């Protein structure tokens, strides 16, 4: 399906960010201070959360792991290095993937980390079951961090994840959404403060059920997200010159304006960030598969 102008503009914005901003020493220093990593990421996933995700997914040397919206490699490359899993990382902005390839080579991961430019709604992998990736039934673990709220084709991504998932696969993802039960005015404030495509036609639990998944756990991490966002925004305002260098004065002002709207929405409890854990429908999972 052809991308809309808004979708293409978002991809280009991420491309420009990866190409000119995230690998600067200033931004890497902010990333270390806020998220505990230094991959040049654009993610809200902290190192503590990444460790939790790796444990929930049960990543290890025998695990085939897929990360959608992997950007410059965080946390996929970190998890591959920490757990020994075989990883496939996909995204659309080429500049982020180039940074991920360089980091994979630097960390000695190139032989077991496949980095591919691809759309999450049209994954370039064989389906699960016999004959899937690796010859024995698809990917074992799937993860995406705040990706669905940056896409229009949310349901298509979950359908594709189900198609390439092995029978005993586990999927975990975080997503930012608009809090339920808001007035029209508050809904508009939340939508303006959230990611570009935050609006969803249904609750994510229902969307998972419609796409062949069973939700095994659902956790609210809004407080953690709010803290991470506030810390990041504080550093960004202090280093506004970095954003002006890349986006120009007008572009940097627009970005800071979006950040202010997000901060307002968070302070008014209009946004939430959740982590979902799911398995293919009809599959019984171990009791410890909890976020």
Rosetta blueprint (number, residue, H / E / L):
1 X L
2 X L
3 X L
4 X L
5 X H
6 X H
7 X H
8 X H
9 X H
10 X H
11 X H
12 X H
13 X H
14 X H
15 X H
16 X H
17 X H
18 X H
19 X H
20 X H
21 X L
22 X L
23 X L
24 X L
25 X H
26 X H
27 X H
28 X H
29 X H
30 X H
31 X H
32 X H
33 X H
34 X H
35 X H
36 X L
37 X L
38 X L
39 X L
40 X L
41 X L
42 X L
43 X L
44 X L
45 X L
46 X L
47 X H
48 X H
49 X H
50 X H
51 X H
52 X H
53 X H
54 X H
55 X H
56 X H
57 X H
58 X L
59 X L
60 X L
61 X L
62 X L
63 X L
64 X E
65 X E
66 X E
67 X E
68 X E
69 X L
70 X L
71 X L
72 X L
73 X L
74 X L
75 X L
76 X H
77 X H
78 X H
79 X H
80 X H
81 X H
82 X H
83 X H
84 X L
85 X L
86 X E
87 X E
88 X E
89 X E
90 X E
91 X E
92 X L
93 X L
94 X H
95 X H
96 X H
97 X H
98 X H
99 X H
100 X H
101 X H
102 X H
103 X H
104 X H
105 X H
106 X H
107 X L
108 X L
109 X L
110 X L
111 X L
112 X L
113 X E
114 X E
115 X E
116 X E
117 X E
118 X L
119 X L
120 X L
121 X L
122 X L
123 X L
124 X L
125 X L
126 X L
127 X L
128 X L
129 X L
130 X L
131 X L
132 X L
133 X H
134 X H
135 X H
136 X L
137 X L
138 X L
139 X E
140 X E
141 X E
142 X E
143 X E
144 X E
145 X E
146 X L
147 X L
148 X H
149 X H
150 X H
151 X L
152 X L
153 X L
154 X H
155 X H
156 X H
157 X H
158 X H
159 X H
160 X H
161 X H
162 X H
163 X H
164 X H
165 X E
166 X E
167 X E
168 X E
169 X E
170 X E
171 X E
172 X E
173 X E
174 X E
175 X E
176 X E
177 X E
178 X E
179 X L
180 X L
181 X L
182 X L
183 X L
184 X H
185 X H
186 X H
187 X H
188 X H
189 X H
190 X H
191 X H
192 X H
193 X H
194 X L
195 X L
196 X L
197 X L
198 X L
199 X L
200 X L
201 X L
202 X L
203 X L
204 X H
205 X H
206 X H
207 X H
208 X H
209 X H
210 X H
211 X L
212 X L
213 X E
214 X E
215 X E
216 X E
217 X E
218 X E
219 X E
220 X E
221 X L
222 X H
223 X H
224 X H
225 X H
226 X H
227 X H
228 X H
229 X H
230 X H
231 X H
232 X H
233 X H
234 X H
235 X H
236 X H
237 X H
238 X H
239 X L
240 X H
241 X H
242 X H
243 X H
244 X H
245 X H
246 X H
247 X H
248 X H
249 X H
250 X H
251 X H
252 X H
253 X H
254 X H
255 X H
256 X H
257 X H
258 X H
259 X H
260 X H
261 X H
262 X H
263 X H
264 X H
265 X H
266 X H
267 X H
268 X L
269 X L
270 X L
271 X E
272 X E
273 X E
274 X E
275 X E
276 X E
277 X E
278 X E
279 X E
280 X E
281 X L
282 X L
283 X L
284 X L
285 X L
286 X L
287 X L
288 X L
289 X L
290 X L
291 X L
